[in-house]
Amino acid sequence: MRNSILPITSLIALVSCCPMIARSEDAAPRKPLEAAYKEYDKAALKGMPGMQKWCEENLAVEFTLLFADGNIMKRKQYLDMMDRLVKTPSPNWRDVKAQKTRIKKLAMIGADAVALVEIATTFAPSEPRRPRVELETSYRETWTKAGETWKVKRSEEIEAKKPEAEKPVVNKPRQPNRPPGVRRPNTGYPNVPPHP
């Protein structure tokens, strides 16, 4: 579910060429959005139930998720998918060990706040002695004011730097204290699943 959407340069050009529409970053709600993303990072550490709860509280009624390959999910579809994953966890899902969401650029366009964000996620290793998996994803997210709170109205995936398949453990030359003929097993590991 991925590949090529509106490039970052289009947003930058829109913001710089339309001063009547885009106001300065000083007017943008940086603090409440940073707080919301911080809560999202904490929710990710709680697994799918934590992320489901965050989404229920922070996605606007008209929320749309647009993947880089053009596929679209509306709020109800997205929450239904998360509900299924909470009730029947995917065997490919791996626990999030660390996550940091950073706002790279933020501007007001009309009454909405548009944030370019980068999410760096570290997944648990698939098994002992395997490396953790790093994934970086960039989104352009539109937040709208709903009463006193800000909610995500639109999320567009710009880029996902997917990890390659984990490399198998490589046999090393026999150590002096290792009996002859005893070698470290060389087992392969399938591709890392995409971030849901």
C-alpha positions as CSV (number, residue, x, y, z in Angstrom):
1,M,0.0,0.0,0.0
2,R,2.5,2.7,-1.0
3,N,4.2,5.0,-3.6
4,S,4.3,8.7,-4.7
5,I,1.9,11.4,-3.6
6,L,2.2,15.2,-3.4
7,P,5.9,15.9,-3.0
8,I,7.1,18.0,-0.1
9,T,8.2,20.7,-2.5
10,S,4.6,21.3,-3.5
11,L,3.6,22.2,0.0
12,I,6.7,24.4,0.4
13,A,5.9,26.2,-2.8
14,L,2.2,26.6,-1.8
15,V,3.2,28.1,1.6
16,S,5.8,30.4,0.1
17,C,3.8,31.6,-2.9
18,C,0.5,32.2,-1.1
19,P,1.1,34.6,1.8
20,M,-2.6,35.5,1.8
21,I,-3.5,31.9,2.5
22,A,-0.6,30.6,4.5
23,R,0.2,32.4,7.7
24,S,3.4,32.4,9.6
25,E,4.5,29.5,11.8
26,D,4.1,31.8,14.8
27,A,0.3,31.5,14.3
28,A,0.4,27.7,14.0
29,P,-0.5,25.6,17.1
30,R,2.9,24.0,17.5
31,K,2.6,23.2,21.2
32,P,-0.8,21.4,21.2
33,L,0.3,19.4,18.1
34,E,3.7,18.5,19.6
35,A,1.8,17.3,22.7
36,A,-0.6,15.2,20.6
37,Y,2.3,13.6,18.7
38,K,4.1,12.9,22.0
39,E,1.0,11.1,23.2
40,Y,0.9,9.2,19.9
41,D,4.5,8.0,20.5
42,K,3.5,6.8,24.0
43,A,0.4,5.1,22.6
44,A,2.6,3.2,20.1
45,L,4.6,1.7,23.0
46,K,1.3,0.2,24.3
47,G,0.7,-1.7,21.1
48,M,-2.3,-1.8,18.9
49,P,-4.8,-1.1,21.8
50,G,-2.9,2.1,22.7
51,M,-2.8,3.3,19.1
52,Q,-6.5,2.5,18.6
53,K,-7.4,4.6,21.6
54,W,-5.3,7.5,20.4
55,C,-6.9,7.4,17.0
56,E,-10.4,7.3,18.4
57,E,-9.7,10.4,20.4
58,N,-7.6,12.3,17.8
59,L,-9.0,11.6,14.3
60,A,-11.6,14.0,13.0
61,V,-15.0,12.7,11.8
62,E,-14.0,13.4,8.2
63,F,-10.5,11.9,8.6
64,T,-8.9,10.5,5.4
65,L,-5.7,8.5,5.2
66,L,-4.0,8.6,1.8
67,F,-1.2,6.2,1.2
68,A,1.7,6.9,-1.1
69,D,0.4,4.5,-3.8
70,G,-3.0,6.3,-3.9
71,N,-5.0,3.9,-1.7
72,I,-7.4,5.7,0.6
73,M,-8.9,4.8,4.0
74,K,-11.7,6.8,5.7
75,R,-11.9,7.1,9.5
76,K,-14.4,4.2,9.9
77,Q,-12.4,1.8,7.7
78,Y,-9.2,2.7,9.6
79,L,-10.8,2.3,13.1
80,D,-12.5,-1.0,12.0
81,M,-9.1,-2.3,10.8
82,M,-7.5,-1.4,14.1
83,D,-10.3,-3.0,16.0
84,R,-9.8,-6.3,14.1
85,L,-6.0,-6.1,14.8
86,V,-6.7,-5.6,18.5
87,K,-9.1,-8.6,18.6
88,T,-7.0,-10.8,16.3
89,P,-3.4,-9.6,16.4
90,S,-1.5,-10.2,13.2
91,P,1.3,-12.7,13.5
92,N,3.5,-10.3,11.6
93,W,3.1,-7.5,14.1
94,R,6.1,-6.7,16.2
95,D,6.1,-4.6,19.3
96,V,7.3,-1.0,19.1
97,K,10.2,-0.4,21.4
98,A,10.8,3.3,20.7
99,Q,9.1,5.9,18.6
100,K,9.8,9.6,18.0
101,T,7.5,11.9,15.9
102,R,9.1,15.2,14.9
103,I,7.3,18.1,13.2
104,K,9.7,19.2,10.4
105,K,7.5,22.1,9.1
106,L,4.3,23.6,10.3
107,A,2.1,26.3,8.7
108,M,-1.5,27.5,8.8
109,I,-3.5,27.2,5.6
110,G,-6.8,28.9,6.2
111,A,-8.1,27.6,9.6
112,D,-6.2,24.3,9.3
113,A,-2.7,23.5,10.5
114,V,-0.6,21.6,8.1
115,A,2.4,19.7,9.5
116,L,5.1,17.8,7.7
117,V,6.1,15.1,10.2
118,E,8.7,12.3,10.4
119,I,8.1,9.3,12.5
120,A,11.1,7.2,13.5
121,T,10.0,3.8,14.9
122,T,12.1,1.0,16.4
123,F,10.5,-2.4,16.4
124,A,11.5,-5.3,18.6
125,P,13.8,-7.9,17.2
126,S,12.1,-11.0,15.7
127,E,14.1,-13.3,17.9
128,P,17.1,-13.1,20.2
129,R,20.4,-11.9,18.7
130,R,18.6,-10.3,15.8
131,P,18.9,-6.5,15.3
132,R,16.0,-4.2,16.1
133,V,14.2,-2.9,13.0
134,E,14.3,0.8,12.2
135,L,11.6,2.5,10.1
136,E,11.2,6.1,9.1
137,T,8.0,7.4,7.6
138,S,7.1,10.9,6.5
139,Y,3.6,12.3,6.4
140,R,1.8,15.6,5.6
141,E,-1.0,15.9,8.1
142,T,-3.8,18.4,8.2
143,W,-5.2,19.3,11.7
144,T,-8.5,21.1,12.2
145,K,-9.9,22.7,15.3
146,A,-12.8,20.9,16.9
147,G,-14.0,22.9,19.8
148,E,-11.0,23.5,22.0
149,T,-9.0,20.6,20.6
150,W,-7.1,19.9,17.4
151,K,-7.9,16.7,15.4
152,V,-6.3,15.1,12.4
153,K,-8.4,15.7,9.3
154,R,-6.1,14.3,6.6
155,S,-2.9,12.2,6.7
156,E,-0.9,11.7,3.5
157,E,2.0,9.3,3.4
158,I,4.9,10.9,1.6
159,E,7.7,8.4,2.1
160,A,8.4,5.2,4.0
161,K,12.0,4.1,4.3
162,K,11.4,0.4,4.7
163,P,14.0,-1.9,6.2
164,E,15.4,-4.7,4.1
165,A,15.1,-8.3,5.1
166,E,17.0,-9.0,8.2
167,K,20.3,-10.7,7.3
168,P,20.9,-14.2,8.4
169,V,23.4,-14.8,11.1
170,V,26.8,-15.3,9.4
171,N,29.0,-18.2,10.3
172,K,32.2,-17.0,11.9
173,P,35.6,-18.7,11.9
174,R,35.9,-21.3,14.7
175,Q,37.1,-19.7,17.9
176,P,40.0,-21.4,19.8
177,N,37.7,-22.3,22.7
178,R,35.0,-23.7,20.4
179,P,35.3,-27.5,19.6
180,P,36.0,-28.4,16.0
181,G,32.9,-29.0,13.9
182,V,30.7,-26.8,16.2
183,R,29.4,-23.8,14.1
184,R,26.9,-21.1,14.7
185,P,23.6,-22.0,12.8
186,N,23.0,-20.1,9.6
187,T,19.2,-19.4,9.5
188,G,17.4,-17.0,7.2
189,Y,14.6,-14.7,8.2
190,P,11.7,-13.5,6.0
191,N,11.1,-9.9,5.1
192,V,10.1,-7.5,7.8
193,P,6.3,-6.8,7.7
194,P,5.2,-3.3,6.8
195,H,4.1,-0.9,9.5
196,P,0.3,-1.2,9.8
